Amino acid sequence: MKVVLNGVMMSLASILLMTMLTLGITKIHAREPAQVTQQQAINSQQELITLFFAAAKTGNQDVINEFLKHGFPVDVRNGACYTPLMMAAYYGHQDTVTTLLKYGADHCARDSKGNTAMMGAMFKLEWAIVKQLRQIDCDVNAKQSGQKTAAEFAKVIGQEKQLQKMVQGQKK
């Protein structure tokens, strides 16, 4: 069942992505060439974003790779102001996190509440992903902008000792 679902999702994503990229997301060639209304273009873009986020949330590498190899923006935001990296980290999909980082995903991007992908992974106790994302220090920017650091976030969620233990292990 999962194979069939992946195949269907991959087919839909490929069709939508290629159609939107080929037609510039602003024109659709039907029986008569016509200018697409702004709302139709927004709806089409939203469908692509929704598919991309579903793939990040479920760890569907085939769909993620298909989108990214065709130039889909790696740091696109959804309606909740999350990035695909935040979703993949939160849901524990390390392979997807690796792929998104390879394509230049911003480690330090923050959602509307000031949380990073690493904080999402920390909240879900995904320590391998936390370690992977910690390779870039986002705390300097946090201090400058008055947002929580990783250590402050860990303290809030009761994971301060685990974070310290991980940091100490990285220093060795």
NORNOR-V175617 format. One record per backbone hydrogen bond with DSSP energy under -1.0 kcal/mol. CO is the residue of the C=O (numbers start at 1). NH is the residue of the N-H. Records with the same first field share a line. If there is no record, write none. Layout:
CO=NH / NH
This chain:
1=5
2=6
3=7
4=8
5=9
6=10
7=11
8=12
9=13
10=14
11=15
12=16
13=17
14=18
15=19
16=20
17=21
18=22
19=23
20=25
23=26 / 27
26=36
37=41
38=42
39=43
40=44
41=45
42=46
43=47
44=48
45=49
46=50
47=51
48=52
49=53
50=54
51=55
52=56
53=57
54=58
55=59 / 60
59=61
60=64
61=65
62=66
63=67
64=68
65=69
67=72
68=71
73=76
78=81
82=78
83=87
84=88
85=89
86=90
87=91
88=93
89=92
92=94
93=97
94=98
95=99
96=100
97=101
98=102
99=103
100=105
101=104
106=109
111=114
115=111
116=120
117=121
118=122
119=123
120=124
121=126
122=125
125=127
126=130
127=131
128=132
129=133
130=134
133=136
138=142
139=143
140=144
141=145
142=147
149=153
150=154
151=155
152=156
153=157
154=159
155=158
159=163
160=164
161=165
162=166
163=167
164=168
165=169
166=170
167=171
